[in-house]
Amino acid sequence: MAQGKPAAKKTWLGSLTGRLTRITAVLVACVALLNGAIDLGKIVAHIPIGDRERLNSELFRINFGKKPIVEQPLEVATSNMKVPLLLQVFPSGDLFVRYGNFEQWLPFTSVKVASVSILPEAYAQSPFPSQAAVAASPNTQGQRPIYIDLDKLRAEALKVSAALPNADSIEKTYVLAEMKDDHPYFFERSIKEYSKKFVAEPGYRFASFDFLVSSSNHYTPGKIEIVDNGRAIVATFKLKSGAALDRYRGWVQGTLRTQQLRSQ
């Protein structure tokens, strides 16, 4: 009996050690798998899928925060539904179209987008037709196409700016563009409230305004109001970004079109 007790104690300790070893191995494996999944998610999140998605991402980055020189909201309607359509032309000549919930950027010139390939010099051409092909295409409807002269529009914008001090009433467009791409929490989403102030031209005050959102993601609108006796407009809103495990961004881009009257 006395000789059996040490053996039993040794067996119990060995069993406990084995359990702890297995638990430690499982924890290490779980941590390794989690870290691998996070790294893979980061890589995948920054690689748009397909040429069209890569083109959209690149043109969005280039034109974010810039004011379009042509902006035309439209509405396509039937007897039982309406779908909003927004067309914007930017100073670079790039075109943005939003039709309902569908958004697409179109390049003014051919844009090379990096292709996911083992060859670093490989590029995929834009899926859209070239300018030469568009110019050579016949107009089967016999209608005159709309002609947008970017150089003339820029020159006219400069003339309007120079004539502002002599006008009793002016119209001016401001750009509201904000992006939230930080991820301060590992598992929790992050929400931030913003306040943007737009100041009227010297000697003028705001009389009215209209805000048109061209693109947004995880955006919650707040208030837009005229303050300081017409000297400024303040816009408040919220943006949400994902956790470190789900790295989505929040943004809003739009144009604030205002009418300003000369101060008495």
VODO-176393 format. One record per residue (C-alpha): residue number from 1; residue in one letter; chain; y, z, x. Coordinates in nm, 4 decimals, padded with zeros to 6 digits, always signed. Layout:
<recs>
<rec k="NUM" r="a" c="A" north="Y" up="Z" east="X"/>
...
</recs>
This chain:
<recs>
<rec k="1" r="m" c="A" north="+00.0000" up="+00.0000" east="+00.0000"/>
<rec k="2" r="a" c="A" north="+00.2420" up="+00.0946" east="+00.2773"/>
<rec k="3" r="q" c="A" north="+00.1789" up="-00.2340" east="+00.4569"/>
<rec k="4" r="g" c="A" north="+00.2435" up="-00.4445" east="+00.1382"/>
<rec k="5" r="k" c="A" north="+00.6009" up="-00.3284" east="+00.0697"/>
<rec k="6" r="p" c="A" north="+00.7737" up="-00.5003" east="+00.3668"/>
<rec k="7" r="a" c="A" north="+00.6034" up="-00.8296" east="+00.2792"/>
<rec k="8" r="a" c="A" north="+00.7211" up="-00.8071" east="-00.0837"/>
<rec k="9" r="k" c="A" north="+01.0759" up="-00.7280" east="+00.0282"/>
<rec k="10" r="k" c="A" north="+01.0714" up="-01.0193" east="+00.2698"/>
<rec k="11" r="t" c="A" north="+00.9508" up="-01.2553" east="-00.0050"/>
<rec k="12" r="w" c="A" north="+01.2311" up="-01.1427" east="-00.2386"/>
<rec k="13" r="l" c="A" north="+01.4956" up="-01.1973" east="+00.0305"/>
<rec k="14" r="g" c="A" north="+01.3561" up="-01.5397" east="+00.1105"/>
<rec k="15" r="s" c="A" north="+01.3680" up="-01.6397" east="-00.2555"/>
<rec k="16" r="l" c="A" north="+01.7328" up="-01.5261" east="-00.2861"/>
<rec k="17" r="t" c="A" north="+01.8279" up="-01.7120" east="+00.0311"/>
<rec k="18" r="g" c="A" north="+01.6641" up="-02.0277" east="-00.0998"/>
<rec k="19" r="r" c="A" north="+01.8524" up="-02.0053" east="-00.4275"/>
<rec k="20" r="l" c="A" north="+02.1849" up="-01.9544" east="-00.2530"/>
<rec k="21" r="t" c="A" north="+02.1131" up="-02.2496" east="-00.0260"/>
<rec k="22" r="r" c="A" north="+02.0340" up="-02.4759" east="-00.3206"/>
<rec k="23" r="i" c="A" north="+02.3454" up="-02.3634" east="-00.5113"/>
<rec k="24" r="t" c="A" north="+02.5625" up="-02.4251" east="-00.2045"/>
<rec k="25" r="a" c="A" north="+02.4124" up="-02.7709" east="-00.1595"/>
<rec k="26" r="v" c="A" north="+02.4824" up="-02.8583" east="-00.5237"/>
<rec k="27" r="l" c="A" north="+02.8439" up="-02.7376" east="-00.4959"/>
<rec k="28" r="v" c="A" north="+02.9003" up="-02.9363" east="-00.1769"/>
<rec k="29" r="a" c="A" north="+02.7531" up="-03.2473" east="-00.3398"/>
<rec k="30" r="c" c="A" north="+02.9737" up="-03.2033" east="-00.6489"/>
<rec k="31" r="v" c="A" north="+03.2873" up="-03.1657" east="-00.4374"/>
<rec k="32" r="a" c="A" north="+03.1944" up="-03.4738" east="-00.2348"/>
<rec k="33" r="l" c="A" north="+03.1329" up="-03.6772" east="-00.5507"/>
<rec k="34" r="l" c="A" north="+03.4618" up="-03.5579" east="-00.7022"/>
<rec k="35" r="n" c="A" north="+03.6584" up="-03.6484" east="-00.3897"/>
<rec k="36" r="g" c="A" north="+03.4897" up="-03.9869" east="-00.3775"/>
<rec k="37" r="a" c="A" north="+03.5701" up="-04.0523" east="-00.7430"/>
<rec k="38" r="i" c="A" north="+03.9349" up="-03.9557" east="-00.6873"/>
<rec k="39" r="d" c="A" north="+03.9652" up="-04.1865" east="-00.3857"/>
<rec k="40" r="l" c="A" north="+03.8014" up="-04.4716" east="-00.5759"/>
<rec k="41" r="g" c="A" north="+04.0288" up="-04.4119" east="-00.8736"/>
<rec k="42" r="k" c="A" north="+04.3360" up="-04.4258" east="-00.6519"/>
<rec k="43" r="i" c="A" north="+04.2230" up="-04.7556" east="-00.5037"/>
<rec k="44" r="v" c="A" north="+04.1368" up="-04.9124" east="-00.8376"/>
<rec k="45" r="a" c="A" north="+04.4568" up="-04.7875" east="-01.0041"/>
<rec k="46" r="h" c="A" north="+04.6713" up="-04.9798" east="-00.7574"/>
<rec k="47" r="i" c="A" north="+04.4833" up="-05.3107" east="-00.7793"/>
<rec k="48" r="p" c="A" north="+04.5673" up="-05.5045" east="-01.0966"/>
<rec k="49" r="i" c="A" north="+04.2738" up="-05.7036" east="-01.2288"/>
<rec k="50" r="g" c="A" north="+04.3195" up="-06.0805" east="-01.2281"/>
<rec k="51" r="d" c="A" north="+04.5989" up="-06.3125" east="-01.1173"/>
<rec k="52" r="r" c="A" north="+04.7987" up="-06.2727" east="-01.4372"/>
<rec k="53" r="e" c="A" north="+04.7983" up="-05.8927" east="-01.4123"/>
<rec k="54" r="r" c="A" north="+04.9004" up="-05.9065" east="-01.0458"/>
<rec k="55" r="l" c="A" north="+05.1812" up="-06.1471" east="-01.1322"/>
<rec k="56" r="n" c="A" north="+05.3014" up="-05.9230" east="-01.4149"/>
<rec k="57" r="s" c="A" north="+05.2990" up="-05.6207" east="-01.1836"/>
<rec k="58" r="e" c="A" north="+05.4918" up="-05.7984" east="-00.9074"/>
<rec k="59" r="l" c="A" north="+05.7623" up="-05.9474" east="-01.1322"/>
<rec k="60" r="f" c="A" north="+05.8009" up="-05.6166" east="-01.3161"/>
<rec k="61" r="r" c="A" north="+05.8643" up="-05.4430" east="-00.9826"/>
<rec k="62" r="i" c="A" north="+06.1138" up="-05.7084" east="-00.8678"/>
<rec k="63" r="n" c="A" north="+06.3216" up="-05.7110" east="-01.1872"/>
<rec k="64" r="f" c="A" north="+06.3000" up="-05.3450" east="-01.2889"/>
<rec k="65" r="g" c="A" north="+06.6484" up="-05.2013" east="-01.3416"/>
<rec k="66" r="k" c="A" north="+06.8240" up="-05.5401" east="-01.3365"/>
<rec k="67" r="k" c="A" north="+07.0336" up="-05.6705" east="-01.6235"/>
<rec k="68" r="p" c="A" north="+06.9139" up="-05.9931" east="-01.7890"/>
<rec k="69" r="i" c="A" north="+07.1718" up="-06.2715" east="-01.8084"/>
<rec k="70" r="v" c="A" north="+07.0156" up="-06.4077" east="-02.1274"/>
<rec k="71" r="e" c="A" north="+06.8653" up="-06.1827" east="-02.3930"/>
<rec k="72" r="q" c="A" north="+06.7562" up="-06.3064" east="-02.7330"/>
<rec k="73" r="p" c="A" north="+06.5707" up="-06.0883" east="-02.9847"/>
<rec k="74" r="l" c="A" north="+06.3934" up="-06.2829" east="-03.2585"/>
<rec k="75" r="e" c="A" north="+06.1590" up="-06.2085" east="-03.5444"/>
<rec k="76" r="v" c="A" north="+05.8593" up="-06.4107" east="-03.6571"/>
<rec k="77" r="a" c="A" north="+05.7847" up="-06.3381" east="-04.0211"/>
<rec k="78" r="t" c="A" north="+05.5483" up="-06.4344" east="-04.2985"/>
<rec k="79" r="s" c="A" north="+05.5404" up="-06.3209" east="-04.6586"/>
<rec k="80" r="n" c="A" north="+05.3568" up="-05.9994" east="-04.5704"/>
<rec k="81" r="m" c="A" north="+05.4385" up="-05.9121" east="-04.2076"/>
<rec k="82" r="k" c="A" north="+05.7020" up="-05.9334" east="-03.9341"/>
<rec k="83" r="v" c="A" north="+05.6493" up="-05.9485" east="-03.5574"/>
<rec k="84" r="p" c="A" north="+05.9442" up="-05.8902" east="-03.3185"/>
<rec k="85" r="l" c="A" north="+05.9935" up="-06.1335" east="-03.0323"/>
<rec k="86" r="l" c="A" north="+06.2143" up="-06.0679" east="-02.7290"/>
<rec k="87" r="l" c="A" north="+06.3105" up="-06.3292" east="-02.4704"/>
<rec k="88" r="q" c="A" north="+06.4921" up="-06.2334" east="-02.1482"/>
<rec k="89" r="v" c="A" north="+06.6027" up="-06.4424" east="-01.8502"/>
<rec k="90" r="f" c="A" north="+06.6903" up="-06.2510" east="-01.5329"/>
<rec k="91" r="p" c="A" north="+06.9303" up="-06.3549" east="-01.2525"/>
<rec k="92" r="s" c="A" north="+06.6316" up="-06.4589" east="-01.0411"/>
<rec k="93" r="g" c="A" north="+06.5303" up="-06.7025" east="-01.3149"/>
<rec k="94" r="d" c="A" north="+06.2193" up="-06.5019" east="-01.4011"/>
<rec k="95" r="l" c="A" north="+06.1383" up="-06.4889" east="-01.7710"/>
<rec k="96" r="f" c="A" north="+06.0153" up="-06.1886" east="-01.9702"/>
<rec k="97" r="v" c="A" north="+05.8594" up="-06.2289" east="-02.3145"/>
<rec k="98" r="r" c="A" north="+05.7530" up="-05.9499" east="-02.5468"/>
<rec k="99" r="y" c="A" north="+05.5787" up="-06.0561" east="-02.8656"/>
<rec k="100" r="g" c="A" north="+05.4701" up="-05.7583" east="-03.0718"/>
<rec k="101" r="n" c="A" north="+05.2738" up="-05.5386" east="-02.8298"/>
<rec k="102" r="f" c="A" north="+05.2027" up="-05.8243" east="-02.5882"/>
<rec k="103" r="e" c="A" north="+05.4201" up="-05.8512" east="-02.2736"/>
<rec k="104" r="q" c="A" north="+05.4211" up="-06.1291" east="-02.0160"/>
<rec k="105" r="w" c="A" north="+05.6344" up="-06.2200" east="-01.7137"/>
<rec k="106" r="l" c="A" north="+05.6797" up="-06.5848" east="-01.6139"/>
<rec k="107" r="p" c="A" north="+05.8079" up="-06.6785" east="-01.2662"/>
<rec k="108" r="f" c="A" north="+06.1038" up="-06.9129" east="-01.2142"/>
<rec k="109" r="t" c="A" north="+05.9469" up="-07.0403" east="-00.8925"/>
<rec k="110" r="s" c="A" north="+05.5834" up="-07.0427" east="-00.7944"/>
<rec k="111" r="v" c="A" north="+05.4779" up="-06.6957" east="-00.6850"/>
<rec k="112" r="k" c="A" north="+05.1884" up="-06.6296" east="-00.4505"/>
<rec k="113" r="v" c="A" north="+04.9914" up="-06.3228" east="-00.5425"/>
<rec k="114" r="a" c="A" north="+04.7449" up="-06.1561" east="-00.3095"/>
<rec k="115" r="s" c="A" north="+04.3851" up="-06.2189" east="-00.4033"/>
<rec k="116" r="v" c="A" north="+04.1230" up="-05.9453" east="-00.3761"/>
<rec k="117" r="s" c="A" north="+03.9159" up="-06.1057" east="-00.1028"/>
<rec k="118" r="i" c="A" north="+03.7577" up="-06.0303" east="+00.2323"/>
<rec k="119" r="l" c="A" north="+03.9931" up="-06.2917" east="+00.3799"/>
<rec k="120" r="p" c="A" north="+04.3422" up="-06.1360" east="+00.4182"/>
<rec k="121" r="e" c="A" north="+04.5147" up="-06.4775" east="+00.4252"/>
<rec k="122" r="a" c="A" north="+04.3644" up="-06.5898" east="+00.0941"/>
<rec k="123" r="y" c="A" north="+04.6096" up="-06.6327" east="-00.1946"/>
<rec k="124" r="a" c="A" north="+04.5673" up="-06.7222" east="-00.5575"/>
<rec k="125" r="q" c="A" north="+04.8239" up="-06.9598" east="-00.7043"/>
<rec k="126" r="s" c="A" north="+05.0170" up="-06.8799" east="-01.0180"/>
<rec k="127" r="p" c="A" north="+04.8214" up="-06.9735" east="-01.3327"/>
<rec k="128" r="f" c="A" north="+05.1326" up="-07.1305" east="-01.4866"/>
<rec k="129" r="p" c="A" north="+05.2270" up="-07.4997" east="-01.4589"/>
<rec k="130" r="s" c="A" north="+05.4653" up="-07.6085" east="-01.1859"/>
<rec k="131" r="q" c="A" north="+05.8288" up="-07.6933" east="-01.2530"/>
<rec k="132" r="a" c="A" north="+05.7578" up="-08.0612" east="-01.1861"/>
<rec k="133" r="a" c="A" north="+05.4876" up="-08.0635" east="-01.4518"/>
<rec k="134" r="v" c="A" north="+05.7147" up="-07.8978" east="-01.7033"/>
<rec k="135" r="a" c="A" north="+05.9996" up="-08.1403" east="-01.6319"/>
<rec k="136" r="a" c="A" north="+05.7679" up="-08.4392" east="-01.6705"/>
<rec k="137" r="s" c="A" north="+05.6161" up="-08.3210" east="-01.9969"/>
<rec k="138" r="p" c="A" north="+05.7374" up="-08.5343" east="-02.2909"/>
<rec k="139" r="n" c="A" north="+05.9049" up="-08.3665" east="-02.5862"/>
<rec k="140" r="t" c="A" north="+05.6754" up="-08.4741" east="-02.8660"/>
<rec k="141" r="q" c="A" north="+05.9024" up="-08.3314" east="-03.1350"/>
<rec k="142" r="g" c="A" north="+06.2008" up="-08.5407" east="-03.0288"/>
<rec k="143" r="q" c="A" north="+06.4166" up="-08.2289" east="-03.0013"/>
<rec k="144" r="r" c="A" north="+06.6589" up="-08.1582" east="-02.7217"/>
<rec k="145" r="p" c="A" north="+06.5310" up="-07.8712" east="-02.5021"/>
<rec k="146" r="i" c="A" north="+06.7436" up="-07.5616" east="-02.4476"/>
<rec k="147" r="y" c="A" north="+06.9070" up="-07.5821" east="-02.1040"/>
<rec k="148" r="i" c="A" north="+06.9849" up="-07.2576" east="-01.9179"/>
<rec k="149" r="d" c="A" north="+07.2105" up="-07.3097" east="-01.6165"/>
<rec k="150" r="l" c="A" north="+07.1799" up="-06.9919" east="-01.4081"/>
<rec k="151" r="d" c="A" north="+07.4669" up="-07.0822" east="-01.1735"/>
<rec k="152" r="k" c="A" north="+07.7015" up="-07.1487" east="-01.4646"/>
<rec k="153" r="l" c="A" north="+07.6026" up="-06.8247" east="-01.6375"/>
<rec k="154" r="r" c="A" north="+07.6741" up="-06.6244" east="-01.3218"/>
<rec k="155" r="a" c="A" north="+08.0139" up="-06.7929" east="-01.2827"/>
<rec k="156" r="e" c="A" north="+08.1024" up="-06.7248" east="-01.6470"/>
<rec k="157" r="a" c="A" north="+08.0069" up="-06.3591" east="-01.6048"/>
<rec k="158" r="l" c="A" north="+08.2516" up="-06.3313" east="-01.3146"/>
<rec k="159" r="k" c="A" north="+08.5284" up="-06.4929" east="-01.5220"/>
<rec k="160" r="v" c="A" north="+08.4676" up="-06.2506" east="-01.8084"/>
<rec k="161" r="s" c="A" north="+08.4821" up="-05.9537" east="-01.5709"/>
<rec k="162" r="a" c="A" north="+08.8126" up="-06.0770" east="-01.4271"/>
<rec k="163" r="a" c="A" north="+08.9606" up="-06.1153" east="-01.7761"/>
<rec k="164" r="l" c="A" north="+08.8678" up="-05.7669" east="-01.8953"/>
<rec k="165" r="p" c="A" north="+09.2061" up="-05.5964" east="-01.8273"/>
<rec k="166" r="n" c="A" north="+09.3851" up="-05.8420" east="-02.0604"/>
<rec k="167" r="a" c="A" north="+09.1556" up="-05.8041" east="-02.3622"/>
<rec k="168" r="d" c="A" north="+09.2076" up="-05.5667" east="-02.6546"/>
<rec k="169" r="s" c="A" north="+08.8347" up="-05.5641" east="-02.7274"/>
<rec k="170" r="i" c="A" north="+08.5533" up="-05.6253" east="-02.4813"/>
<rec k="171" r="e" c="A" north="+08.1758" up="-05.6320" east="-02.4898"/>
<rec k="172" r="k" c="A" north="+07.9788" up="-05.4955" east="-02.1979"/>
<rec k="173" r="t" c="A" north="+07.6068" up="-05.4470" east="-02.1432"/>
<rec k="174" r="y" c="A" north="+07.4566" up="-05.1649" east="-01.9388"/>
<rec k="175" r="v" c="A" north="+07.0992" up="-05.1292" east="-01.8161"/>
<rec k="176" r="l" c="A" north="+06.8963" up="-04.8161" east="-01.8796"/>
<rec k="177" r="a" c="A" north="+06.5962" up="-04.8123" east="-01.6474"/>
<rec k="178" r="e" c="A" north="+06.4005" up="-04.5051" east="-01.5448"/>
<rec k="179" r="m" c="A" north="+06.0470" up="-04.4581" east="-01.4141"/>
<rec k="180" r="k" c="A" north="+05.8365" up="-04.1443" east="-01.3761"/>
<rec k="181" r="d" c="A" north="+05.5575" up="-04.2065" east="-01.1268"/>
<rec k="182" r="d" c="A" north="+05.5014" up="-03.8587" east="-00.9833"/>
<rec k="183" r="h" c="A" north="+05.1853" up="-03.6579" east="-01.0562"/>
<rec k="184" r="p" c="A" north="+05.2581" up="-03.2926" east="-00.9730"/>
<rec k="185" r="y" c="A" north="+04.9523" up="-03.1472" east="-01.1488"/>
<rec k="186" r="f" c="A" north="+04.5874" up="-03.2132" east="-01.0728"/>
<rec k="187" r="f" c="A" north="+04.4491" up="-03.1902" east="-01.4268"/>
<rec k="188" r="e" c="A" north="+04.7599" up="-03.1734" east="-01.6474"/>
<rec k="189" r="r" c="A" north="+05.0042" up="-03.4442" east="-01.7489"/>
<rec k="190" r="s" c="A" north="+05.3727" up="-03.4060" east="-01.6646"/>
<rec k="191" r="i" c="A" north="+05.6675" up="-03.4545" east="-01.9024"/>
<rec k="192" r="k" c="A" north="+06.0305" up="-03.4731" east="-01.7927"/>
<rec k="193" r="e" c="A" north="+06.3482" up="-03.4960" east="-01.9992"/>
<rec k="194" r="y" c="A" north="+06.6265" up="-03.7283" east="-01.8829"/>
<rec k="195" r="s" c="A" north="+06.9946" up="-03.7627" east="-01.9629"/>
<rec k="196" r="k" c="A" north="+07.1823" up="-04.0789" east="-01.8645"/>
<rec k="197" r="k" c="A" north="+07.5583" up="-04.1199" east="-01.8924"/>
<rec k="198" r="f" c="A" north="+07.7435" up="-04.4513" east="-01.9224"/>
<rec k="199" r="v" c="A" north="+08.1209" up="-04.4565" east="-01.8709"/>
<rec k="200" r="a" c="A" north="+08.3566" up="-04.6990" east="-02.0456"/>
<rec k="201" r="e" c="A" north="+08.5772" up="-04.9389" east="-01.8522"/>
<rec k="202" r="p" c="A" north="+08.9089" up="-04.7890" east="-01.7325"/>
<rec k="203" r="g" c="A" north="+09.1600" up="-04.7998" east="-02.0167"/>
<rec k="204" r="y" c="A" north="+08.8920" up="-04.8520" east="-02.2833"/>
<rec k="205" r="r" c="A" north="+08.6785" up="-04.6391" east="-02.5120"/>
<rec k="206" r="f" c="A" north="+08.3454" up="-04.7068" east="-02.6772"/>
<rec k="207" r="a" c="A" north="+08.3650" up="-04.8169" east="-03.0397"/>
<rec k="208" r="s" c="A" north="+07.9993" up="-04.9037" east="-03.1067"/>
<rec k="209" r="f" c="A" north="+07.6729" up="-04.9708" east="-02.9280"/>
<rec k="210" r="d" c="A" north="+07.3239" up="-05.1099" east="-02.9741"/>
<rec k="211" r="f" c="A" north="+07.0241" up="-05.0187" east="-02.7583"/>
<rec k="212" r="l" c="A" north="+06.7348" up="-05.2616" east="-02.7186"/>
<rec k="213" r="v" c="A" north="+06.4179" up="-05.1479" east="-02.5399"/>
<rec k="214" r="s" c="A" north="+06.2545" up="-05.4342" east="-02.3529"/>
<rec k="215" r="s" c="A" north="+05.9647" up="-05.2446" east="-02.1930"/>
<rec k="216" r="s" c="A" north="+05.8360" up="-04.8880" east="-02.2128"/>
<rec k="217" r="n" c="A" north="+05.5291" up="-04.6783" east="-02.1427"/>
<rec k="218" r="h" c="A" north="+05.4768" up="-04.3138" east="-02.2440"/>
<rec k="219" r="y" c="A" north="+05.8418" up="-04.3039" east="-02.3496"/>
<rec k="220" r="t" c="A" north="+05.9831" up="-04.0729" east="-02.6174"/>
<rec k="221" r="p" c="A" north="+06.3350" up="-04.1627" east="-02.7344"/>
<rec k="222" r="g" c="A" north="+06.5909" up="-03.8919" east="-02.7929"/>
<rec k="223" r="k" c="A" north="+06.9568" up="-03.9268" east="-02.8887"/>
<rec k="224" r="i" c="A" north="+07.2129" up="-04.1877" east="-02.7905"/>
<rec k="225" r="e" c="A" north="+07.5672" up="-04.0876" east="-02.8830"/>
<rec k="226" r="i" c="A" north="+07.9313" up="-04.1490" east="-02.7965"/>
<rec k="227" r="v" c="A" north="+08.0941" up="-03.8453" east="-02.6329"/>
<rec k="228" r="d" c="A" north="+08.4182" up="-03.7431" east="-02.4597"/>
<rec k="229" r="n" c="A" north="+08.6364" up="-03.9027" east="-02.7271"/>
<rec k="230" r="g" c="A" north="+08.4821" up="-04.2434" east="-02.6674"/>
<rec k="231" r="r" c="A" north="+08.4953" up="-04.2333" east="-02.2888"/>
<rec k="232" r="a" c="A" north="+08.1184" up="-04.2134" east="-02.2398"/>
<rec k="233" r="i" c="A" north="+07.7779" up="-04.2665" east="-02.3977"/>
<rec k="234" r="v" c="A" north="+07.4931" up="-04.0241" east="-02.3268"/>
<rec k="235" r="a" c="A" north="+07.1284" up="-04.1184" east="-02.3783"/>
<rec k="236" r="t" c="A" north="+06.8511" up="-03.8575" east="-02.3709"/>
<rec k="237" r="f" c="A" north="+06.4788" up="-03.9315" east="-02.3621"/>
<rec k="238" r="k" c="A" north="+06.1457" up="-03.8117" east="-02.2223"/>
<rec k="239" r="l" c="A" north="+05.8914" up="-03.9766" east="-01.9941"/>
<rec k="240" r="k" c="A" north="+05.5325" up="-03.8710" east="-01.9367"/>
<rec k="241" r="s" c="A" north="+05.3101" up="-03.9348" east="-01.6349"/>
<rec k="242" r="g" c="A" north="+04.9427" up="-03.8609" east="-01.5933"/>
<rec k="243" r="a" c="A" north="+04.7651" up="-03.6010" east="-01.3861"/>
<rec k="244" r="a" c="A" north="+04.6433" up="-03.6679" east="-01.0337"/>
<rec k="245" r="l" c="A" north="+04.3080" up="-03.7671" east="-01.1822"/>
<rec k="246" r="d" c="A" north="+04.4696" up="-04.0140" east="-01.4252"/>
<rec k="247" r="r" c="A" north="+04.7674" up="-04.1625" east="-01.2445"/>
<rec k="248" r="y" c="A" north="+04.9437" up="-04.3496" east="-01.5229"/>
<rec k="249" r="r" c="A" north="+05.3204" up="-04.3912" east="-01.5094"/>
<rec k="250" r="g" c="A" north="+05.5945" up="-04.3542" east="-01.7651"/>
<rec k="251" r="w" c="A" north="+05.9001" up="-04.5777" east="-01.7824"/>
<rec k="252" r="v" c="A" north="+06.1661" up="-04.7267" east="-02.0026"/>
<rec k="253" r="q" c="A" north="+06.3837" up="-05.0309" east="-01.9486"/>
<rec k="254" r="g" c="A" north="+06.6391" up="-05.1584" east="-02.1957"/>
<rec k="255" r="t" c="A" north="+06.9913" up="-05.2874" east="-02.2458"/>
<rec k="256" r="l" c="A" north="+07.2768" up="-05.0910" east="-02.3980"/>
<rec k="257" r="r" c="A" north="+07.5181" up="-05.3403" east="-02.5519"/>
<rec k="258" r="t" c="A" north="+07.8580" up="-05.1904" east="-02.6251"/>
<rec k="259" r="q" c="A" north="+08.1882" up="-05.2843" east="-02.7828"/>
<rec k="260" r="q" c="A" north="+08.4921" up="-05.1227" east="-02.6245"/>
<rec k="261" r="l" c="A" north="+08.8494" up="-05.1061" east="-02.7513"/>
<rec k="262" r="r" c="A" north="+09.1643" up="-05.0641" east="-02.5485"/>
<rec k="263" r="s" c="A" north="+09.2784" up="-04.7019" east="-02.5521"/>
<rec k="264" r="q" c="A" north="+09.6026" up="-04.6378" east="-02.7384"/>
</recs>
